[in-house]
């Protein structure tokens, strides 16, 4: 569903000067939750985080599970990269609130990569790769989210 929506959005925005953003959200050290507390707790944590994500974005935005402990978000109608950054900040705040599962209270951190169309890429594959690159850069930086800039695309 996400891939279809992204492909359709690219086709409809091509040449119109409009933009949108793809965010890739990774829950840092999530494997430790599964290893220490079991997959059932890990699944519950992911359900809680998915709910928080849905409440952190606009109704027109699409949230999907991307891979294991990653979520991918499509933000249509972004006129400026700063708008995507504001949503990334909101997401980061929501997902880093302590998560209560049973008697456990978990403190999580996340890394968010932002890729904007068309600066970060003009195809679904390039946009997702750019968001992933920015997410990995955020994981190694002191900032919880990073934006993939046009300069990085050209480098």
Secondary structure, 3 states (H helix, E strand, C coil): CHHHHHHHHHHHHCCCCCCEEEEEEEECCHHHHHHHHCHHHHHHHHHHHHHHHHHHCCCCCEEEEEECCEEEEEECCCCCHHHHHHHHHHHHHHHCCCEEECCEEECCCEEEEEEEECCCCCCHHHHHHHHHHHHHHHHHCCCCEEEECHHHHHC
